[in-house]
Amino acid sequence: MVELLIIISIIGIFCAIVTPSWLMFINNHRLKVSVDRAYSAIERAQSNAKRDKTSWQVSIKQVGENAQLAVHPADIPPAKLLAHQWKELEDKIQIDQHETTMLEVDENNKQTADGTIQRVMFNYRGCPVSRSDHDCTLTSIRAKGTLTLSHPQLKNSQRCIIISTLLGHKRISKRQFKPNPNNDKKRYCY
C-alpha cells in the first residue's frame, strides 16, 4: 500500500510539473494555426480579386471569446454573409484591438471609427485598397494594415499579419521587445 501511495505521489508531482508547459504548448499551437489560417484567407482574397477582376475582402470580427473571419466579394456587406461563411479561428484566439490597424467597418461595410469588424480589401489588381472602386494608384496608406491575434493565457505572445506595401505584400511577425520606433502609438507587433 505504501509503495502504491509513493507511485501515485510521483505521478501527481510529474503531472503538476508538466501540465503548465503542455498548456502553453497547446495555446501557442492554437495561435500559430489561427495566424496561418488568417494569412491564408488574406492570400485567397487577393488571389480571388485578381482571378475575378473584382474587389474581394477578408472581414474579421470578435464573437465572444473567439475570432471569426470570412472571405467574400467586397460588394457583399458582412451583414449579408451566411453563418457558414464565417470561419472560427482556434479556441480563445482574440483580435488584439490595440495592435490591429486594419480598417474598421460596420455590418454594412461602411468605414467607421467604432466598427465591430476589421477588414482588408483587394481591388481587381490585387492591391490593398480602402474602397472597392480605388485603383492601385489611388490607394492610401490606410489600406495597408496589421491584424494582430493573441491568446489570453499567453502573455506578450501576439502574432501579426502585416500588409506592408501598396502592392499587397504580406508577412507574419510577432511581438517585439521594444515598440516600433517609427510609430507614436507604441505598437509592439511590427
Phi, psi and omega in degrees: 000319179296318179297320179296318177296322178295316180296316178297320178296317179297316178297319178297317179295317179300315180296321180295329179282319188278328187303311180299320179294320180295316179297320178295319177299313181297315181293322175297320178296317178299318180295316180296316179298319180294318178296319178298319178295317180294319178298316178298320179296320179294317177298319180296319179296317179296317179295316178297323179297316179292318182294313185273351183057041177212164183284136175233158179215162170247123176253138179225137181217160177262125177237104183065233180272354187241150175265145178232151176222158179216139174254125185202161175299144185293339180279356175258114180291153180305331180294335183267000178285143177285157184301324183286349177280340176275121180256129179280138172282182182301162184302130176067015175281131186236155174277124177279103187294329181289322184271336183283130183239012177294160180298137177264135179226164174267186182297339180263011177071023177265133180295134179207151183289336182244038180291154180262356182233136172259149180214155167233130184240141177241137178277186186297344178259001179087012178272141175290132182226159178267340176226146186294339180269003179280144173267170180301326181283342180264354184293158182243168177299331181297337181289332174287161179184177180232133172250119182245127179246151179211168175239132186297339181265002178245110183282134177052044182238027182301144174238144184224153172249124185244125170266104195260348179229164179285353174267357175095018177296135182241150174209160179251138178221181177221173182300132178264166181284331180241150178293159180298120182290343180268008185230132181274358183264008178057053178266136185260345182260103181211000000 
